[in-house]
Amino acid sequence: MKKILCASAALLAAAALLTGCKEKGGNAAAKSNEKSVTLKLSEVHTEGYPTTLADQEFARLVEEKTNGRIKIEVYAGGTLYGDESSAIEALGMGDLAFTRVSASPVAAYVPKINALCLPYLYRDSDHMWNVLNSNIGQSLLADIEASGSGLIGLCYYDGGARSFYLTKEVHSVDDMAGLKIRMQNNPMMVRMCELLGAQGVTGIGPGDVMSAITQGTVDGAENNWPTYQNMGDYQAAKYYILDQHTRVPEILIGSKVGLDKLDPADLAIIKECAKQTQEFEIAKWKEKEESSEKIVRDNGNVIIELDPAVKEEFQTRMAPLYDEFGAEYKDVIEAIKATN
């Protein structure tokens, strides 16, 4: 993917980013703490979803800590940008201030982040959070800002464990052969499908997955319990294969082009507020995960828990993927595995 545009275009876009600026004094050269600034945040998930609630808490904290000088408008349900990759591109150009996205598409700009998303890497949720809160995860957040991509990594959110959901039963790797599965716009995720004998299909936004399954464009997709339920996909794909192949964290990211226009003290407040929302989102995530799983099970969907030997075969198939996408980051991968 292209790194981010020329300086002149970025400066023009940044002017559009800082919408609704109003001088409290009459002086055009007034300091930033005398201005009211409204920034936009794009979220593909719907109102009430854990990450959306965290976005809104982030907006509340920023407004509170800046005494109302900085307001953040949260656009949920993909109303501003329908897919995460487009929102990331808008950040780089300065057309958008913030977005909450999966770590997976961010790896297109900072490839090292792929190390966080490798299949069957984490033992459980606690292991993942110990990694993300350690120097490993925090260094990768800093790498986003240092990458020259025009992005600023603010904090991680929980995205749960992702599993396949399909219109057909799967009890072995052989059952995956020939299936067309909607995947995130990430080469590593597509490769994961290929190694299982399936075809990874990209370019389908979260809001279009259900119709793609219904129309037969794909045989299914993969995601966590809340997305499977919340987007209505569970009504189109009745089989949830509980393989928990990845735990891909979510990341709240900002536009360096736009946020660098703020007073450094205000940017520090924004970063601190983002960090404060992490535990808030984790708690909301656990609540939603439990309620979503109950809704799906009560609906009569078939939940398939793979036999240990079968799951081990799924894991074994990933060996080439680790060589292809993790060879440069073996130190990170080993550090993740060694984390308690």
C-alpha positions in Angstrom: 0.0 0.0 0.0 1.0 3.5 -0.6 2.6 5.4 2.3 1.0 8.7 2.9 0.7 11.5 0.4 2.7 14.6 -0.3 3.0 17.3 2.4 1.0 19.9 0.5 -2.0 17.6 0.1 -1.7 16.5 3.7 -1.8 20.1 4.9 -4.9 20.9 2.9 -6.6 17.8 4.2 -5.7 18.7 7.7 -7.6 22.0 7.4 -10.7 19.9 6.6 -10.1 17.7 9.5 -10.3 20.3 12.2 -13.9 21.1 11.6 -16.0 23.6 13.5 -13.1 25.6 14.9 -14.4 28.6 16.8 -12.3 31.4 18.3 -13.2 32.2 21.8 -11.3 35.4 21.6 -11.2 37.6 18.5 -7.5 37.0 17.8 -6.8 34.7 14.8 -3.5 33.9 16.3 -5.0 32.7 19.6 -3.4 29.7 21.3 -5.0 26.2 20.8 -6.4 26.2 24.3 -8.6 29.2 23.3 -10.2 27.3 20.4 -13.1 24.8 20.2 -12.2 21.9 17.9 -14.5 19.1 16.6 -12.8 15.9 15.4 -14.4 12.9 13.7 -14.1 9.2 14.7 -15.2 6.4 12.3 -16.5 3.1 13.6 -17.8 0.3 11.5 -19.6 -1.4 14.3 -23.1 -0.4 15.4 -24.3 1.6 18.4 -24.0 -0.4 21.6 -21.2 -2.6 20.4 -18.2 -2.7 22.9 -15.8 -0.8 20.7 -18.4 1.8 19.9 -19.1 2.3 23.6 -15.4 2.7 24.1 -15.2 5.2 21.3 -17.9 7.2 23.0 -16.2 6.9 26.4 -13.0 8.2 24.7 -15.0 11.2 23.3 -16.5 11.9 26.7 -13.2 11.8 28.5 -11.5 14.1 26.0 -14.2 16.6 26.2 -14.1 16.5 30.0 -10.4 16.7 30.3 -10.2 19.7 27.8 -13.1 21.5 29.4 -15.1 21.2 26.2 -12.4 22.6 23.9 -12.0 19.3 22.0 -15.1 17.4 21.0 -15.1 14.1 19.2 -18.0 13.0 17.0 -18.4 9.2 16.8 -19.9 7.9 13.6 -20.9 4.3 14.2 -22.2 1.6 11.9 -19.9 2.5 9.0 -21.9 5.8 8.3 -18.6 7.7 7.6 -16.5 4.9 6.1 -18.0 1.5 5.4 -14.8 -0.5 5.8 -11.7 -0.2 8.0 -9.1 0.0 5.2 -10.8 3.1 3.8 -10.9 4.8 7.2 -7.2 4.1 7.7 -6.4 5.7 4.3 -8.5 8.7 5.3 -6.5 9.1 8.5 -3.3 9.2 6.5 -4.6 11.9 4.2 -5.9 13.9 7.2 -9.5 13.6 6.1 -10.4 11.9 9.4 -9.1 12.3 13.0 -9.7 8.8 14.5 -10.9 5.3 13.7 -11.1 2.0 15.6 -9.9 -0.9 13.5 -8.7 -4.4 13.7 -4.9 -4.7 14.0 -5.0 -6.8 10.8 -5.3 -4.0 8.2 -2.9 -1.8 10.2 -0.2 -4.5 9.4 -0.3 -3.2 5.7 1.4 -0.1 7.0 3.4 -1.7 9.9 4.1 -5.3 8.8 5.6 -6.1 12.2 2.1 -6.0 13.6 1.4 -9.3 11.8 3.3 -10.9 14.7 0.4 -10.1 17.0 -2.1 -11.7 14.6 -0.6 -15.1 13.8 -3.0 -18.0 14.0 -3.0 -20.1 17.2 -0.4 -17.8 18.9 -2.1 -17.0 22.2 -3.0 -19.6 24.8 -6.0 -17.5 26.0 -7.3 -14.0 26.5 -5.1 -13.4 29.6 -2.0 -14.3 27.7 -2.9 -11.9 24.9 -3.4 -9.0 27.3 -0.2 -9.7 29.1 1.5 -9.4 25.8 -0.3 -6.2 24.7 0.3 -4.5 28.0 4.0 -5.5 28.0 6.9 -3.8 26.3 6.1 -6.0 23.2 2.7 -4.5 22.6 3.5 -1.0 23.6 6.6 -0.9 21.4 4.4 -2.0 18.4 2.0 0.9 19.2 4.9 3.3 19.1 6.1 1.7 15.8 2.9 2.8 14.2 3.6 6.5 14.8 7.3 6.0 13.9 6.5 4.2 10.6 5.9 7.3 8.5 2.4 6.1 7.7 0.7 9.2 9.1 -0.9 7.1 11.8 -0.7 7.2 15.6 -1.4 4.1 17.7 -3.4 5.1 20.7 -4.4 1.9 22.5 -5.6 -1.6 22.2 -9.2 -3.0 22.5 -10.4 -6.5 22.9 -11.6 -8.3 19.7 -12.0 -11.7 21.2 -11.2 -15.0 19.5 -12.1 -15.4 15.9 -13.6 -18.6 14.5 -15.0 -19.7 11.2 -18.8 -19.6 10.6 -20.2 -21.3 7.6 -23.2 -22.6 5.7 -21.7 -26.2 5.9 -20.5 -28.4 8.7 -16.7 -28.7 9.2 -15.2 -31.4 11.3 -11.8 -31.7 9.7 -9.3 -29.8 7.6 -10.5 -31.8 4.5 -14.0 -30.3 5.0 -12.5 -26.8 4.4 -11.5 -27.7 0.8 -13.0 -25.3 -1.8 -14.9 -23.2 0.6 -15.0 -19.4 -0.2 -14.6 -17.5 3.1 -14.8 -13.7 3.6 -11.5 -12.6 5.2 -10.1 -9.3 6.3 -8.0 -7.3 3.8 -4.8 -8.8 5.0 -2.6 -11.2 2.9 -1.7 -13.3 6.0 -5.3 -14.0 6.7 -6.0 -14.9 3.1 -2.9 -17.2 3.2 -4.3 -18.9 6.3 -7.4 -19.9 4.3 -5.3 -21.2 1.4 -3.3 -23.4 3.8 -6.6 -24.9 5.0 -7.7 -25.6 1.4 -10.2 -22.8 1.3 -10.3 -19.6 -0.7 -10.0 -16.3 1.2 -12.2 -13.5 -0.3 -11.5 -9.9 0.5 -13.2 -6.6 -0.4 -16.4 -7.3 1.5 -17.2 -4.8 4.3 -18.5 -6.0 7.6 -22.0 -4.7 6.8 -22.1 -6.7 3.6 -21.1 -10.1 4.9 -24.6 -11.4 5.7 -25.9 -10.6 2.2 -22.7 -12.1 0.6 -23.4 -15.3 2.4 -27.1 -15.3 1.6 -26.4 -14.7 -2.1 -23.8 -17.4 -2.2 -20.9 -15.1 -3.0 -19.1 -16.7 -0.1 -19.8 -19.8 2.0 -19.1 -18.0 5.2 -16.7 -15.8 7.1 -14.7 -15.7 10.4 -15.1 -13.5 13.4 -15.8 -13.4 17.1 -19.1 -14.1 18.9 -20.3 -10.5 19.1 -19.7 -9.7 15.4 -21.2 -13.1 14.3 -24.3 -12.2 16.3 -24.4 -8.4 16.1 -24.1 -8.2 12.3 -26.8 -10.8 11.8 -24.4 -13.2 10.1 -25.5 -16.0 12.4 -28.8 -16.0 10.6 -27.2 -16.8 7.3 -24.4 -19.1 8.4 -25.7 -21.6 11.0 -22.4 -23.5 11.7 -19.9 -21.8 14.1 -16.6 -23.7 14.1 -15.1 -23.0 17.4 -11.4 -23.3 16.4 -10.5 -19.8 17.8 -7.7 -19.5 15.2 -6.8 -15.9 16.0 -7.0 -13.3 18.7 -6.6 -10.2 16.7 -6.6 -7.1 18.9 -8.4 -3.9 17.9 -6.5 -0.6 17.8 -7.7 2.9 18.3 -5.6 5.0 15.9 -5.3 8.7 15.1 -4.2 10.9 12.2 -0.7 12.3 12.7 -1.4 14.9 10.0 -4.4 16.3 11.9 -3.4 15.7 15.6 0.0 17.3 15.1 -1.9 20.5 14.5 -3.1 20.5 18.1 -1.2 21.9 21.1 1.2 19.1 22.3 -0.5 19.3 25.7 -3.8 18.5 24.1 -2.3 15.6 22.2 -1.0 14.3 25.4 -4.5 14.5 26.9 -5.9 12.6 24.0 -3.4 9.8 24.3 -4.0 9.5 28.0 -7.8 9.4 27.6 -7.4 6.7 25.0 -5.4 4.5 27.4 -8.0 5.0 30.1 -10.7 3.5 27.8 -8.9 0.1 27.4 -10.2 -1.5 30.7 -13.6 0.0 30.0 -13.8 -1.7 26.6 -12.5 -5.0 28.0 -15.3 -5.1 30.5 -17.9 -4.3 27.9 -16.4 -6.9 25.6 -16.8 -9.7 28.2 -20.4 -8.7 28.8 -21.2 -8.6 25.1 -19.4 -11.9 24.3 -21.4 -13.7 26.9 -24.8 -12.3 25.7 -24.0 -12.9 22.0 -23.0 -16.5 22.6 -26.3 -17.1 24.4 -28.3 -15.5 21.6 -26.6 -17.7 19.0 -27.0 -20.9 21.0 -30.7 -20.1 21.8 -31.2 -19.5 18.1 -30.4 -23.2 17.5 -27.1 -22.6 15.6 -24.8 -25.6 15.5 -21.6 -24.9 17.5 -18.8 -27.3 16.5 -15.9 -27.8 18.9 -13.1 -29.5 17.0 -11.5 -32.6 18.5 -8.1 -31.9 19.9 -6.4 -34.0 17.2 -8.2 -32.1 14.5 -7.4 -28.7 16.0 -3.8 -29.7 16.1 -4.0 -30.5 12.4 -5.3 -27.0 11.8 -2.4 -25.6 13.7 0.1 -27.8 11.9 -1.1 -26.4 8.6 0.0 -23.0 9.6 3.8 -23.8 9.6 4.4 -22.3 6.2 2.5 -19.1 7.2 4.8 -18.6 10.2 7.8 -19.0 7.8 6.3 -16.6 5.2 5.0 -13.8 7.5 6.9 -14.4 10.8 10.5 -15.0 9.6 11.5 -11.4 10.2 9.9 -11.2 13.6 11.0 -14.5 15.2 12.3 -12.6 18.2 8.8 -11.0 18.7 7.0 -14.3 18.3 9.4 -16.1 20.7 8.9 -13.2 23.2 5.1 -13.6 22.9 5.3 -17.3 23.4 7.5 -16.8 26.5 5.2 -14.3 28.1 3.2 -15.7 31.0 
